[in-house]
Amino acid sequence: MNKKIMLVLAALLTTFASLSAKTALIIVAHGSPMESWCKPVLALEPLVKEQVEKKKLKGIDIVKVALMEYTEPSVASVVKACEAEGADTIFALPVFMAPSSHTEEDLPNILGHKYNPFVREELAEENTELVHTKTPIILGPTFYYSYLLEESMLNCVQSLSKDAPNEAVIFLAHGDPEREGFWTEVLKNVDKYTKEHTKINYVDHALIEMGHDFANELMPLLTKASAKKKRIIVQGIYLTSDVKRMADRHKMTDVQKDLVNKTGVDIVYSADGILPACTPLVVDWIVAQTNKWVESKR
């Protein structure tokens, strides 16, 4: 009799545990000390929550955004907040362009997935808190493993295009020297997708840092394009940054003045990053990737 009661109690406890279990989705972005950078990323949280509820995505009970560096909400503080709300499993989805040192080293070390003393020393210097938890955390893919970059860049270019056959597009990205193969593939795919879905037949690209060589590295691409087309659209493959601010910072109007006067070319710098211009695409991607992960557990 006692054995039967114990079995019934065990079954009830198992059922109760499954009913009370909660799974959290943490959307992880790089972060920035600039509020203008963080604002469109943090705005993803309510939008994703809304879509999770609207699409009745079963298996996700908590949705939060975390910033890996510079400011709160940090990854560690968000993990603690999810646990305080009863999360017993966490799906961490990085909103990064492609695999990089951030997604392959920094974030896994912060989450406790990897132990690299050199990386952890750098994180400590940046006052980045590491996650200490027994809660399982599953790390998801970057944008690279989808068509999000191609679709978002197409949207940005189309919003600026006026005369496609006579236009050139130059895509710029930061990239990661240690994982150049991924970035070469990203740029090739974005180039190809733009050509296939517009009448623009001149598309070029470069990996350019935001530093002092920005103008020197960009000018050869502008000169080359101006020999073929009368209008050049420069678009950045960045999450929230944009090439217009970069161009203004590096006084590109003055730098390119002789080229413009000589050729009559019109050079347009996009004021859009992926966010907030393509926020709906990013929200859809987050929900779709999360749903795939949820389905994979069944």
KOLBA-483081 format. One line per 3 residues: number of its first residue (from 1); their letters; for each residue y, x, z of C-alpha. Coordinates in pm, 1 decimal. Example, Ala and Ser with C-alpha at 12.3 -4.5 7.8 and 13.67 -1.06 7.14 Angstrom:
KOLBA-483081
1) AS) -450.0,1230.0,780.0 ~ -106.0,1367.0,714.0;
//
This chain:
KOLBA-483081
1) MNK) 0.0,0.0,0.0 ~ 237.8,280.0,98.0 ~ 156.5,459.3,-226.7;
4) KIM) 248.5,149.7,-430.5 ~ 576.1,110.9,-240.8 ~ 660.3,476.0,-300.9;
7) LVL) 591.7,439.5,-672.0 ~ 813.5,131.3,-690.8 ~ 1091.0,308.6,-501.5;
10) AAL) 1061.5,611.4,-729.2 ~ 1087.3,387.3,-1035.7 ~ 1392.9,212.3,-889.7;
13) LTT) 1559.9,543.5,-809.4 ~ 1493.6,669.0,-1163.4 ~ 1639.9,350.6,-1310.6;
16) FAS) 1944.6,371.8,-1082.0 ~ 1999.6,736.6,-1173.4 ~ 1987.4,659.6,-1545.8;
19) LSA) 2229.4,370.8,-1502.4 ~ 2474.2,579.1,-1297.0 ~ 2450.2,887.9,-1523.1;
22) KTA) 2767.0,968.1,-1714.7 ~ 2822.8,1191.1,-2015.8 ~ 3163.5,1348.7,-2080.4;
25) LII) 3322.6,1462.9,-2405.2 ~ 3567.9,1751.1,-2363.8 ~ 3781.5,1827.2,-2670.2;
28) VAH) 3873.2,2196.2,-2644.0 ~ 4175.6,2349.0,-2820.4 ~ 4323.7,2698.3,-2796.1;
31) GSP) 4641.8,2605.4,-2612.3 ~ 4996.7,2740.6,-2624.7 ~ 5293.6,2790.3,-2389.7;
34) MES) 5490.2,2575.3,-2637.9 ~ 5497.1,2204.2,-2552.6 ~ 5543.5,2120.1,-2922.7;
37) WCK) 5206.4,2284.0,-2996.8 ~ 5019.7,2114.1,-2713.1 ~ 5164.0,1763.9,-2753.2;
40) PVL) 4969.8,1655.2,-3067.7 ~ 4649.1,1803.4,-2924.3 ~ 4681.6,1618.9,-2593.1;
43) ALE) 4757.7,1301.8,-2791.4 ~ 4399.5,1313.0,-2922.4 ~ 4260.4,1201.1,-2586.5;
46) PLV) 4371.2,833.5,-2587.7 ~ 4305.5,804.1,-2962.0 ~ 3947.1,930.3,-2929.6;
49) KEQ) 3889.1,705.8,-2626.2 ~ 4006.4,409.7,-2831.4 ~ 3769.4,492.1,-3119.3;
52) VEK) 3477.0,553.9,-2883.7 ~ 3530.1,206.0,-2738.1 ~ 3601.8,42.7,-3074.8;
55) KKL) 3288.7,186.3,-3237.7 ~ 3088.8,117.1,-2921.6 ~ 2966.5,474.5,-2907.7;
58) KGI) 2700.8,449.5,-2639.9 ~ 2639.0,758.8,-2433.8 ~ 2999.3,877.2,-2385.5;
61) DIV) 3165.2,760.4,-2064.8 ~ 3447.1,1014.3,-2018.3 ~ 3683.9,1167.6,-2276.3;
64) KVA) 3926.3,1448.9,-2195.8 ~ 4120.9,1725.6,-2372.6 ~ 4118.0,2082.6,-2238.7;
67) LME) 4326.6,2385.2,-2339.3 ~ 4152.9,2721.7,-2338.0 ~ 4457.3,2940.2,-2268.2;
70) YTE) 4816.0,2945.0,-2138.5 ~ 4847.2,2604.9,-1972.1 ~ 4686.0,2306.9,-1806.4;
73) PSV) 4469.9,2111.3,-1844.1 ~ 4243.7,2418.2,-1849.7 ~ 3875.1,2406.2,-1938.7;
76) ASV) 3773.9,2476.7,-1577.8 ~ 4000.5,2207.6,-1430.4 ~ 3882.6,1949.4,-1684.6;
79) VKA) 3515.1,2025.5,-1612.9 ~ 3588.1,1972.4,-1242.0 ~ 3766.0,1645.2,-1320.1;
82) CEA) 3470.1,1523.0,-1528.1 ~ 3227.9,1607.1,-1245.9 ~ 3451.7,1425.5,-997.2;
85) EGA) 3415.3,1117.2,-1216.8 ~ 3036.5,1150.2,-1207.3 ~ 2959.5,1338.4,-1528.2;
88) DTI) 2613.2,1492.5,-1529.8 ~ 2623.8,1616.4,-1890.6 ~ 2920.2,1751.2,-2089.6;
91) FAL) 2963.2,1786.8,-2466.3 ~ 3239.1,2041.4,-2535.8 ~ 3374.1,2013.1,-2889.3;
94) PVF) 3607.8,2293.9,-3005.7 ~ 3889.0,2185.2,-3239.1 ~ 3905.4,2524.9,-3409.3;
97) MAP) 3912.1,2603.0,-3781.7 ~ 3599.1,2819.5,-3799.8 ~ 3376.8,3043.3,-3586.6;
100) SSH) 3596.2,3313.0,-3430.7 ~ 3617.0,3534.5,-3125.3 ~ 3759.2,3231.9,-2942.3;
103) TEE) 3458.9,3008.3,-3013.2 ~ 3189.9,3278.4,-3013.7 ~ 3308.5,3487.5,-2717.1;
106) DLP) 3599.9,3346.0,-2513.8 ~ 3485.7,2986.8,-2480.3 ~ 3113.5,3062.6,-2419.6;
109) NIL) 3213.7,3311.1,-2147.5 ~ 3452.2,3059.7,-1989.5 ~ 3174.8,2798.6,-1987.3;
112) GHK) 2917.4,3042.3,-1852.7 ~ 2703.8,3032.9,-2167.3 ~ 2744.9,3406.7,-2221.5;
115) YNP) 2810.1,3710.8,-2012.0 ~ 3025.6,3972.2,-2180.7 ~ 3200.9,4189.1,-1918.3;
118) FVR) 3461.2,4311.0,-2169.5 ~ 3557.0,3953.6,-2266.8 ~ 3557.7,3839.9,-1905.0;
121) EEL) 3787.1,4126.9,-1812.5 ~ 4033.5,4013.7,-2079.9 ~ 4009.9,3653.6,-1959.4;
124) AEE) 4081.1,3768.3,-1603.6 ~ 4391.4,3953.8,-1723.4 ~ 4508.9,3628.2,-1878.9;
127) NTE) 4437.7,3443.0,-1551.0 ~ 4181.6,3223.9,-1724.8 ~ 3958.0,3046.5,-1474.4;
130) LVH) 3585.7,3052.7,-1548.8 ~ 3365.6,2746.7,-1512.5 ~ 3112.9,2753.1,-1228.4;
133) TKT) 2885.2,2451.8,-1251.3 ~ 2525.2,2337.9,-1263.4 ~ 2619.3,2052.8,-1496.8;
136) PII) 2470.9,2110.8,-1845.2 ~ 2745.5,2182.8,-2101.0 ~ 2659.2,2167.0,-2471.8;
139) LGP) 2900.8,2342.2,-2708.6 ~ 2959.6,2169.8,-3042.9 ~ 3060.7,2299.5,-3390.4;
142) TFY) 3400.6,2389.0,-3537.0 ~ 3575.8,2225.6,-3835.2 ~ 3399.7,2477.8,-4060.1;
145) YSY) 3080.6,2271.9,-4059.9 ~ 3240.7,1967.1,-4223.3 ~ 3492.6,1871.3,-4493.1;
148) LLE) 3776.7,1819.9,-4245.8 ~ 3976.5,2125.9,-4354.5 ~ 3941.7,2042.5,-4723.1;
151) ESM) 4044.2,1679.0,-4670.6 ~ 4335.2,1754.2,-4439.5 ~ 4475.9,2025.8,-4667.6;
154) LNC) 4445.1,1791.8,-4965.4 ~ 4644.2,1527.3,-4776.1 ~ 4917.8,1776.5,-4687.7;
157) VQS) 4946.3,1908.6,-5044.5 ~ 4951.0,1561.7,-5198.4 ~ 5232.8,1457.7,-4965.7;
160) LSK) 5447.1,1742.5,-5108.4 ~ 5337.2,1737.8,-5471.6 ~ 5582.1,1606.9,-5732.9;
163) DAP) 5465.3,1751.9,-6064.2 ~ 5104.7,1871.5,-6023.6 ~ 5051.7,2041.7,-6364.3;
166) NEA) 5357.7,2261.6,-6307.0 ~ 5286.6,2342.5,-5943.2 ~ 5108.3,2622.6,-5760.4;
169) VIF) 4964.1,2600.3,-5409.6 ~ 4932.5,2894.3,-5171.1 ~ 4725.2,2840.7,-4857.3;
172) LAH) 4787.0,3064.7,-4556.1 ~ 4564.6,3109.1,-4250.3 ~ 4544.1,3341.3,-3949.6;
175) GDP) 4174.9,3416.5,-3987.2 ~ 3967.6,3650.9,-3772.6 ~ 3904.6,4007.0,-3899.6;
178) ERE) 3574.4,4021.2,-3710.9 ~ 3446.2,3711.1,-3888.5 ~ 3614.6,3745.7,-4226.6;
181) GFW) 3315.3,3598.1,-4408.5 ~ 3370.8,3255.9,-4252.3 ~ 3739.5,3261.1,-4341.3;
184) TEV) 3675.7,3375.1,-4698.0 ~ 3443.1,3077.3,-4734.8 ~ 3697.8,2839.8,-4577.7;
187) LKN) 3971.8,2945.8,-4818.8 ~ 3743.8,2933.3,-5123.8 ~ 3628.6,2582.1,-5029.2;
190) VDK) 3983.0,2455.8,-4968.6 ~ 4099.1,2606.5,-5302.0 ~ 3812.8,2443.9,-5491.6;
193) YTK) 3853.3,2104.8,-5324.0 ~ 4227.6,2098.0,-5400.5 ~ 4167.9,2173.8,-5768.3;
196) EHT) 3892.2,1912.0,-5793.1 ~ 4102.4,1633.8,-5640.0 ~ 4444.5,1701.6,-5796.0;
199) KIN) 4587.2,1815.6,-6130.1 ~ 4704.4,2139.1,-5968.6 ~ 4519.9,2423.7,-6140.7;
202) YVD) 4685.2,2721.6,-5969.7 ~ 4566.8,2772.4,-5611.6 ~ 4583.8,3099.4,-5419.7;
205) HAL) 4542.1,3200.6,-5055.8 ~ 4578.1,3478.3,-4800.1 ~ 4502.5,3558.9,-4439.1;
208) IEM) 4843.4,3636.5,-4291.2 ~ 4939.2,3687.9,-3928.8 ~ 5260.0,3543.9,-3782.5;
211) GHD) 5397.2,3893.3,-3712.4 ~ 5662.9,4108.3,-3872.5 ~ 5465.7,4162.8,-4197.7;
214) FAN) 5467.7,3791.2,-4284.3 ~ 5736.2,3823.3,-4552.4 ~ 5596.4,4147.4,-4699.6;
217) ELM) 5248.6,3999.5,-4729.4 ~ 5365.5,3667.4,-4871.8 ~ 5610.0,3793.3,-5136.0;
220) PLL) 5343.0,3932.4,-5376.6 ~ 5171.4,3591.2,-5380.3 ~ 5501.7,3413.6,-5448.7;
223) TKA) 5589.4,3660.2,-5726.7 ~ 5249.9,3615.5,-5890.8 ~ 5266.4,3235.8,-5872.6;
226) SAK) 5624.9,3221.1,-6003.0 ~ 5509.9,3387.1,-6326.8 ~ 5286.1,3086.7,-6393.8;
229) KKR) 5447.4,2784.0,-6228.7 ~ 5795.6,2649.0,-6161.6 ~ 5719.8,2499.5,-5819.2;
232) IIV) 5521.7,2657.4,-5533.9 ~ 5386.2,2470.7,-5232.1 ~ 5302.6,2696.1,-4936.8;
235) QGI) 5067.5,2522.7,-4693.5 ~ 4929.5,2658.3,-4366.1 ~ 4573.5,2599.9,-4248.6;
238) YLT) 4671.5,2577.9,-3882.9 ~ 4598.0,2321.1,-3612.3 ~ 4957.7,2240.4,-3512.7;
241) SDV) 5167.4,2534.6,-3635.9 ~ 5339.2,2517.5,-3974.1 ~ 5458.4,2763.8,-4238.3;
244) KRM) 5810.0,2619.1,-4255.3 ~ 5887.3,2740.6,-3904.8 ~ 5729.8,3076.3,-3987.9;
247) ADR) 5933.0,3102.1,-4308.2 ~ 6254.5,3015.0,-4122.6 ~ 6175.9,3268.7,-3850.0;
250) HKM) 6125.0,3542.5,-4109.3 ~ 6431.5,3436.8,-4311.8 ~ 6231.4,3373.4,-4626.9;
253) TDV) 6527.2,3203.6,-4796.5 ~ 6702.1,3542.9,-4800.3 ~ 6387.3,3747.2,-4869.6;
256) QKD) 6291.2,3541.2,-5176.2 ~ 6648.1,3494.0,-5304.0 ~ 6621.0,3742.2,-5591.5;
259) LVN) 6290.4,3594.1,-5707.6 ~ 6432.5,3240.3,-5703.6 ~ 6745.8,3345.8,-5892.4;
262) KTG) 6545.1,3538.7,-6151.6 ~ 6274.2,3278.7,-6220.7 ~ 6429.9,2951.1,-6107.1;
265) VDI) 6115.1,2877.1,-5906.4 ~ 6129.3,2612.4,-5633.1 ~ 5941.8,2724.8,-5320.9;
268) VYS) 5846.4,2455.1,-5069.0 ~ 5716.1,2542.8,-4722.6 ~ 5510.6,2271.5,-4557.6;
271) ADG) 5628.2,2148.2,-4218.4 ~ 5280.1,2009.2,-4143.3 ~ 4984.1,2153.9,-3962.2;
274) ILP) 4659.8,1958.3,-3937.2 ~ 4804.1,1781.3,-3632.7 ~ 4979.6,1544.5,-3620.8;
277) ACT) 4983.6,1493.9,-3999.7 ~ 4607.1,1440.7,-4024.5 ~ 4536.1,1311.1,-3674.4;
280) PLV) 4322.4,1015.4,-3798.5 ~ 4093.5,1258.2,-3985.8 ~ 4055.4,1475.2,-3674.7;
283) VDW) 3981.3,1173.8,-3453.7 ~ 3717.3,1052.5,-3700.3 ~ 3562.3,1401.2,-3707.2;
286) IVA) 3547.7,1420.5,-3327.1 ~ 3384.0,1080.0,-3297.5 ~ 3138.6,1153.3,-3580.9;
289) QTN) 3033.1,1491.7,-3437.5 ~ 2994.0,1343.0,-3091.2 ~ 2787.3,1056.3,-3227.2;
292) KWV) 2558.2,1301.5,-3407.2 ~ 2503.0,1488.1,-3083.8 ~ 2432.9,1166.2,-2891.6;
295) ESK) 2186.0,1056.4,-3160.5 ~ 2012.2,1396.7,-3150.2 ~ 1914.9,1339.2,-2787.3;
298) R) 1722.3,1019.3,-2861.3;
//
